[in-house]
Amino acid sequence: MLLARGIPQRRPAELAAMRRAGQVVAEMHERIRAAIAPGVSTATLDGIGREVLERRGATSNFLGYHGYPAVICASPNEVIVHGIPSSDVVLDEGDIVSVDCGAVVDGWHGDAAFTAPVGSVAPEDQRLIEVAELALDAAIATMVDGGRLGDLGAAVSGVAQGAGFTVVREYTGHGIGTAMHEEPSVPNHGRAGTGLRLRAGNVLAVEPMVCAGSAVTAVLDDGWSVVTADGSRAAHTEHTVAVTDDGPEILTRL
């Protein structure tokens, strides 16, 4: 493992292991997304994630992390991130829900999130989801050899704020490898052309968190669930992405 001014450069064998972990996460996404519907509890979604991990021979990097009790985060509506799955949290028509999943294969980690509508949703909620996805795509597009870390945040905030939304500042993306959370932090705001230089072999978990209203956050009494302080809805998207000589490679996409 080489270092590019503080960001690890993964060797081919290490990237291969991260691809395997990423593909488990991608399957978790596919299976969980297909199950999202009115009347489904977030505990049911967590159960699907557990089944995929077991069948694929992977382990969870969420379960037990600082005491976290599940293998996914399920965050409906005003919950931005870190919502704890529960049989008491049942999705309703018109909700949106963010699902964050992780997996470990041969000691290497994958991490990714998506936000999905529950049944038919209001146009403004669908737009929120779409803008979060566009912000993620814009950030990933900047992940080229020789780019700068600040390019990612500038891309996210540019897309989100350009659409009239806000981005969360207290929580960020991150480096990822033999631990789920590694340096550097990857903010969702920044100035293009600044920050650490990106090199082929760098791997980052890029995760826009976009709010319909204020980006001020609060944490619920469960100690995990991060919500918008004004109760507005939020969308969370994320992929684990490698910088390569041929451009960005999304490791958590089928």
Sequence and secondary structure as in RCSB ss.txt:
>XXXX:A:sequence
MLLARGIPQRRPAELAAMRRAGQVVAEMHERIRAAIAPGVSTATLDGIGREVLERRGATSNFLGYHGYPAVICAS
PNEVIVHGIPSSDVVLDEGDIVSVDCGAVVDGWHGDAAFTAPVGSVAPEDQRLIEVAELALDAAIATMVDGGRLG
DLGAAVSGVAQGAGFTVVREYTGHGIGTAMHEEPSVPNHGRAGTGLRLRAGNVLAVEPMVCAGSAVTAVLDDGWS
VVTADGSRAAHTEHTVAVTDDGPEILTRL
>XXXX:A:secstr
 EEETTEEE  HHHHHHHHHHHHHHHHHHHHHHHH  TT BHHHHHHHHHHHHHHHT B SSTTGGG  SSEEEE
ETTEEE     TT B  TT EEEEEEEEEETTEEEEEEEEEE SS  HHHHHHHHHHHHHHHHHHHT  TT BHH
HHHHHHHHHHHHTT EE SSS EEE SSSSSEEEEE S   TT SSB  TT EEEE  EEESS   EEE TTS  
EEETT   EEE BEEEEEETTEEEETT  
